[in-house]
Amino acid sequence: MGLFRRMAAALGILALGWTTGCAGFWVYPGSSNGGSSTGNDYVYVANPNGSVSAATLAGYAVGTGTLTAVTGSPYTLGFTPTSLAVNPADSIVFVSGYTSAGVGVIYAFSIGSGGALSTLNNGFAVGTGAEEVSMDISPDGQWLMGLNANNLSLDEYGIEYNSSTQSLTLSGPSSYVYTSFMTGTPHASQVKVAPNGNFVFAALGTAGDMVYRLTTSTGLISPLGPLSPIPQDTSDNALAVSSGSSYLYIARSGTNGGLAVFTISSSGGLQEVTGSPLASGTQPTSVVASTEGTDVYVANQYSGTISQYSVVTSTGAVSLSSPPTVSAVSAPWALAVDNGGDYLLSISQAGSPDLTMYSDTAGTLTFSTSSSTGNGVIGPVAIAATH
């Protein structure tokens, strides 16, 4: 499975309250507290483990410098996972992937007491047909965005919850093919919804990036166009958006690679800032911003490091921290920030343990603990944390 097929990471986003949906349905519960609705802190890791029958979803409670497996973890999936997303209310984990027959699926698990998971929709898939290699959810909890590896499209699903049967379904999807907008050949890498809900960004590998406007009240998506073309030996592999939706961060490899930083205007226009891109390690595959917006981190797969950057929140200026990198377990693949903003979590596609947690003190990372999430046959492909 190639680089772009296996990209997934997650960032925290804000949430709103209950919202009515279609007749007889309610959108699954949301929260407006800007953090976990349960006050609990969990992280979930999807691991293919080398075969469909062995694939699992592992869950951990994040404590003070500790990772504790939640009850029932790891959970057998029965399909090969490709990406994860936790809804803004911290009540559902969505897992996308494909079956042994190559059919794309999305399953949903409710997050219960202590972070334990139970399947929704009576254990059946909530979406079928599309292989989503990356997912993200709008801040009101109504819309799930997926990057389709097969159709080279942005897929949008309505999230609906039937209160009488307690079953979750995904309506749609509505698909937006982006190939006509791109000058290169797109490789679906990562999708990210801005925390203010106004825009959707898609990283498309050597084809660069695509920008969409989102009207959350209706789910209407309008293409605003691609970012300026990038060199053919350059790849945009991952995205992060600042908590105030003012800055877009891109993990870029190849010619003139590193951390690319863009301002986001109220109309969705992107302008690269002076000094961008900033240096990173080799083959950056994931990028996240801290909860406070004061720090940005990039996982460098081939260098085996995590780059650290500090952000001046008043101006958005970004600079390398001191030290500029910290050593990571071999081949760090994707990053997530815990819901308290105290820890950075990294999954690795090589080596064991494959989940590492670092404390974040004034923007400087320090190793806290680690855990093995799979059987070591093949590394985890996705990580998502409660917000």
PyMOL commands that set and color helices and strands:
alter all, ss='L'
color gray80, all
select helices_A, chain A and resi 4-6+113-115+121-123+179-181
alter helices_A, ss='H'
color red, helices_A
select strands_A, chain A and resi 42-47+56-62+67-69+75-76+80-86+92-98+104-111+117-119+127-128+132-137+143-148+153-162+167-177+190-193+199-203+209-215+220-226+234-241+247-254+258-264+270-272+284-289+295-300+305-312+317-327+332-337+343-348+355-361+364-371+382-385
alter strands_A, ss='S'
color yellow, strands_A
deselect
rebuild
show_as cartoon
